[in-house]
Structures are given as C-alpha cells and as structure tokens.
Amino acid sequence: MGIWDAVKEGELVKQSRVMKNWSIRWFVLQASPPVLFYFKSSKEAVPLGEISLLDCVVCCFQLNNSI
C-alpha cells in the first residue's frame, strides 16, 4: 500500500451493512494509530472504509499446524 505503515495486509471476507452479502476485500492493518482499512482490491489507493481499533487489543500469534 505504501502510504500506510502496514503491520499486516491481505484478503478477508466482509459482510456489507445494507444488503448483507459477502465480498472479498483487501485489508491493511496500521499500527499507529491502530486502524483497519479496507479496499476493493490491493491495487486501490483510496480505502472504502476504516475500522478504528483504538479501544481494542491487537496481538500477533503464530498458528501451530501440527495439531
């Protein structure tokens, strides 16, 4: 994305507010201030929206695939 200080980015599935259908969106997690931006695709420069994570706890973990 470039202009954001991206901690993590990738595709997620998001439900729309109005029609309640599901769409694949490109998400970018920014650390400071903690915000999750979402875009129509990874090629877009302007986000469709954002989710503030200011009152949330964000942590990283590694999945153990041996289970």
Phi, psi and omega in degrees: 000322171090299186278347176258151175275079188285125174274320180208148175209151180166180182276139173222162176260131185233139176269134180286157182286321189270300187275346180062022174271162184257138180224146173279130179228156176266123182248144177231121178266121178255138185279315187223113352290153184290109182219142173251110178268148173229144187231160176295322178207173180291345182272350181284146179259335182251125181291149173286333181187181179211154178236118179287134178247021185302321181262017182250161173256123179250126179221154180255146175211160180248129179287141176260105184280000183275355182277000000 
